[in-house]
Amino acid sequence: MSGTTELAWFKSSYSGTQGDDCVEVAVAEQTIHVRDSKDVARPAFAIGRGSWTQFVRHAADN
């Protein structure tokens, strides 16, 4: 697997312009990677595409 530094990261559309409380995601072939944009040196975590889809659906419903 490629290192997370090689991924194309993008911020949540809900991120503010002040740089606070932001989440970044990067899409890989089999996984979605998630990290804290305020501390990119911390390890990101990866989740399978199916689980990510379920999470996003649940979040959108609530």
MOQUI-V693447 format. One line per field, one symbol per residue. phi: phi as a letter, one per 40 degrees, with the letter a starting at -180 (. if undefined). psi: psi as a letter, one per 20 degrees, with the letter a starting at -180 (. if undefined). Layout:
phi=???
psi=???
This chain:
phi=.ccccccccacdccccccgbfbbbbbcbdbbbbbacccacccccbbbcdccccccccccccb
psi=qqqiiiqoqqqqiiqriijqlqpqqpprgirpqproiimihqqrqqqqgghggggggghhi.
